[in-house]
Amino acid sequence: MLVHLAISNYAIVERLDLELTAGMTVITGETGAGKSIMLDALGLALGDRCDSSVVRPHTDKADILASFDISQIAEAQEWLANNDLNLADNSCLLRRVITQDGRSRGYINGTPCPLSQLKSLGELLIDIHSQHEHQSLLKLDNQRRLLDEYAAHSALVAQVKQLAQTWKEASQELYQRTHRSEKQQARQALLSYQLEELAALSLVAGELEQLEAEQHSLSQADTILSTCQQVLASCSNDEVNLIVVLTTAIKKLTSFKTPIAELVEVSQLFTSAQIQIEEAMAEINRFIDHFEADPIRQQQVEERLDRIYSLARKHHIQPAELPAFTTQLTTELATLNAADESLEQLTQKVEQLTKDYQQQAKKLSDARHKAAIKLAKAVQKEIQTLGMPGGQFAINLTPVDSAEPQRNGMEIVEFQVSSNPGQPLRSLNKVASGGELSRISLAIQVITAQTSRVPTLVFDEVDVGIGGPTAEIVGQLLNKIGQTGQILVVTHLPQVAAQGHQHLLVHKARTKTSTETVVSQLTTKQRVEELARMLGGVELTKQSLAHAEAMLATAQR
């Protein structure tokens, strides 16, 4: 419940402190006195947007503070606890500060917070019904919202909306991936063919280097054999035989009776050279003995190398890169195959989401049909008491012409009315006049307010276009709501104002240099005078005062 509202330097309000109680509080005043200013300021404390123009001229900032008693509002207590903003005494303070440069700060229980949090918490504390709601009643989206709020199945509505959104996102992804998969399938076929070619090649690590070396050797077989023979001949021909020369040299150097130390080392070097030459010649002989010029093997090696080189050219890589390229293609093909499996899983997900949506949307449809019958019956009863005798009201639920899940459920909600007996039910925007629409809107607001979980309700001139006996009935309806909660009613009708449990008067106080809005709580005598003024006439007469006094007494009884 709203217990205190403090406003400073807001618009033409310099300082305003209101103490509020439970029940029905009526707010009256002449047009332009500032009734809307007070409610606008309250809206800012609840997270509405604003600009610097709301700051009173020649001041630094506007400051609005709304205090609530939330001892009976379990949802608000839970919200504050979840956000670590709760106070021990079950009170809640919402504050909004707007500076001249347009900056805005919000506070919950003294802690700075974003406007989104103010708005989220404010929706649990106050529900404001605007004088313009009867115009928005013509929109089908608002008609559906009113029905859902009356049925109090917001959790089911949110679930259906979320399932539809998730289905839409998954379906779009499935569509995109399905169309991409056509290219993927072509790529998979190409990769499979290429990998088959590479697999048929069976190139193993080190094979290319071995083949190239062997091919080089086989292609020079005659030259190699001839060179080896020439080397042997040069070392052992009759004219110059290196072995004989070295043997002779060694014999001569070692033939002295007394060894010469310096020549002993030379002799040893010659001996070592002789041994190495003999070994080299032996190795050449062994090579010649085992070396064969094999044209058939040479052809095989060259054919094998040609296949390797051709496949490398085909893929625009070096022959040595073929093994790594094979690994790369294998990895890519595995990824595409996994994508196929993922695509199948995504298809199953979309199918499951469709089933889940249909199940929850069916529950929502059933709940809406039940609530529609109940709400239509209640609204019809009220509009007949609000100056539309014989009027009929119905809520039509038409299935949506689409097989795809819809965010708002499986049906279109449409309010229909028949203003006069014998006339068929038709859509509101086709048959309802401005006055009738206002009555229907008021009836819906009054009915939904009775089922609202929000303890404080604000009705801002919702009785526009209503007068006479109907106005008195409206006042009685609002009074009835106030008996179980707290409602603030801004009105121009004395019949409604007389029904209030307390009465606030908004008026302007003027000086030579300034004008400001003042709100006063009226005594019984002052209420009579204000009701007399509202009944009409600049001057208060005995007759108007008597009428006002009788009206107030009747309402209080």
WOUR-V869261 format. One record per backbone hydrogen bond with DSSP energy under -1.0 kcal/mol. CO is the residue of the C=O (numbers start at 1). NH is the residue of the N-H. If there is no record, write none. Layout:
CO/NH, CO/NH
This chain:
1/69, 3/20, 4/67, 5/18, 6/65, 7/16, 8/63, 9/56, 10/13, 12/517, 13/10, 14/9, 16/7, 18/5, 23/487, 24/501, 24/502, 25/489, 26/504, 27/491, 28/506, 30/33, 34/38, 35/39, 36/40, 37/41, 38/42, 39/43, 40/44, 41/45, 43/48, 44/47, 51/54, 52/55, 54/11, 56/59, 60/100, 62/98, 63/8, 64/96, 65/6, 66/94, 67/3, 67/4, 68/92, 70/73, 73/77, 74/78, 75/79, 76/80, 77/81, 78/82, 79/83, 80/85, 81/84, 87/90, 90/70, 92/68, 93/109, 94/66, 95/107, 96/64, 97/105, 98/62, 99/102, 103/99, 105/97, 106/113, 107/95, 108/111, 111/108, 114/118, 115/119, 116/120, 117/121, 118/122, 119/123, 121/124, 122/125, 122/126, 127/458, 129/460, 130/133, 132/135, 132/136, 133/137, 135/138, 136/139, 139/143, 140/144, 141/145, 142/146, 143/147, 144/148, 145/149, 146/150, 147/151, 148/152, 148/153, 153/157, 154/158, 155/159, 156/160, 157/161, 158/162, 159/163, 160/164, 161/165, 162/166, 163/167, 164/168, 165/169, 166/170, 167/171, 168/172, 169/173, 170/174, 171/175, 172/176, 173/177, 174/178, 175/179, 176/180, 177/181, 180/184, 181/185, 182/186, 183/187, 184/188, 185/189, 186/190, 187/191, 188/192, 189/193, 190/194, 191/195, 192/196, 193/197, 194/198, 195/199, 196/200, 197/201, 198/202, 204/207, 206/210, 207/211, 208/212, 209/213, 210/214, 211/215, 212/216, 213/217, 214/218, 215/219, 218/221, 220/224, 221/225, 222/226, 223/227, 224/228, 225/229, 226/230, 227/231, 228/232, 229/233, 230/234, 231/235, 232/236, 235/242, 241/245, 242/246, 243/247, 244/248, 245/249, 246/250, 247/251, 248/252, 249/253, 250/254, 260/264, 261/265, 263/267, 264/268, 265/269, 266/270, 267/271, 268/272, 269/273, 270/274, 271/275, 272/276, 273/277, 274/278, 275/279, 276/280, 277/281, 278/282, 279/283, 280/284, 281/285, 282/286, 283/287, 284/288, 285/289, 286/290, 287/291, 294/298, 295/299, 296/300, 297/301, 298/302, 299/303, 300/304, 301/305, 302/306, 303/307, 304/308, 305/309, 306/310, 307/311, 308/312, 309/313, 310/314, 311/315, 312/317, 313/316, 318/321, 319/322, 321/325, 322/326, 323/327, 324/328, 325/329, 326/330, 327/331, 328/332, 329/333, 330/334, 331/335, 332/336, 333/337, 334/338, 335/339, 336/340, 337/341, 338/342, 339/343, 340/344, 341/345, 342/346, 343/347, 344/348, 345/349, 346/350, 347/351, 348/352, 349/353, 350/354, 351/355, 352/356, 353/357, 354/358, 355/359, 356/360, 357/361, 358/362, 359/363, 360/364, 361/365, 362/366, 363/367, 364/368, 365/369, 366/370, 367/371, 368/372, 369/373, 370/374, 371/375, 372/376, 373/377, 374/378, 375/379, 376/380, 377/381, 378/382, 379/383, 380/384, 382/386, 383/388, 388/391, 392/418, 394/416, 396/414, 398/412, 400/402, 406/409, 410/400, 412/398, 414/396, 415/428, 416/394, 417/426, 418/392, 420/423, 426/417, 427/430, 427/431, 428/432, 433/437, 434/438, 435/439, 436/440, 437/441, 438/442, 439/443, 440/444, 441/445, 442/446, 443/447, 444/448, 445/449, 446/450, 455/486, 456/127, 457/488, 458/129, 459/461, 459/490, 463/466, 468/472, 469/473, 470/474, 471/475, 472/476, 473/477, 474/478, 475/479, 476/480, 477/481, 478/482, 479/483, 481/484, 485/23, 486/457, 487/25, 488/459, 489/27, 490/461, 493/497, 494/498, 496/499, 497/500, 502/26, 503/522, 504/28, 505/520, 507/518, 509/516, 514/511, 516/509, 518/507, 520/505, 523/527, 524/528, 525/529, 526/530, 527/531, 528/532, 529/533, 530/534, 531/535, 541/545, 542/546, 543/547, 544/548, 545/549, 546/550, 547/551, 548/552, 549/553, 550/554, 551/555, 552/556, 553/557
